[in-house]
Amino acid sequence: MSQDAKQSYPVDILLAGASGGDQRAWDQLVELFAPLIWSICCRYQLRRPAADDVGQVVWLRLVDQLALRPDPAELVTWIAATTRQECSRVLRSAGGPYTPGPRRRAADRPVPGTRVLGPDVLRAERHSALRVAFAELPPECQQLIALLIQQPAGPAAQIGARLGIPAGCVDRHRRRCLDRVRRHPAIAALVS
């Protein structure tokens, strides 16, 4: 795989490319947001075929939205809301309303031996939101965070030298970059 194929781009660039027919941009959008769609489908306890159908509907609706130039900052919220609406529609058409959330009645408890997806679903949503937020960071923040999460991260002087910033400023840059991640709409949607 070429270096270009592995590079991630901000969502606004991916949306512009996908709306212009760039297949690689569309593929990156799918790779970026598919875990979010899947995790919401899991929260609604949809089986794989129904979850795949929901995903297809969400992607088709996004294709329609591309012509309207969706706001990149609102894309995560739009995808999550559209996925939830479609999951609810699928469940209603299957014969009953369902509201995701904690189980309250004995009849709602899972049958012994079935897999409960709670922590895995939350982890997948967090991972997807972090990927989106990371992809939206400026390249210098992406490089800094990538260097800082390496095992071991290395001394500030080494990190500063690799990035061309003074060693005494590494921590300040780190805080600024992490603040940008925290304020990203994808992360804010998880917290609210």
C-alpha positions, 0 to 999 in steps of 0.5 A: 500500500502506498504512503498516500493510501495510508495517510488520513485527511481531515473530514472536510477534505474527505467530504469534498473528495467523496462529493467529487467522486474520489473513491479513496476519499469515500473509502476513508470516510467509510473506514473512519465512521463504520465503527460508529455505525456498527457500535450503535447497531450493537447497542440496539442489539441488531443481528449482523444482517440487520446491522449491515442493512442499517449501515447501507442505508446510512451510507446511501443517505450520506451519498444524498447529503454530499450534494448538500455539502454537509458541515464536517463538524456536524457529520459525526452527529448526523451519522449517529442520529441517522443510524439510531433512526434507522435502527429504530425503524428496523426494530419497529418493522420487526414488530416492536419498539425498543429503546436502548439503555439499561435493562430494567425488567427480568424479561429483558435480561439476556438469556444465559450464555448470550454475549452482552456487548456493553463495554465493547460497544462503548469502546468501539464508539470511543475509538471511532470518535477518537479516530475522527478527532485525530484525523481533524487535527493539524499535522503537527498535532498528529505527529506530536500525539503519535510520538507521545503514545509510543512505548516509551514516549521518549524525553521531551528534548528528543520529541522536540528535536523530531518536531522542530519545537523547543523541549520546554514547549512540548508539554504546552503543545501537547496540552493544546493538541489534546484540548483540540481533541476534547473540543471536537464534536465527535468527542463532545457527542460521547460526553453529552 
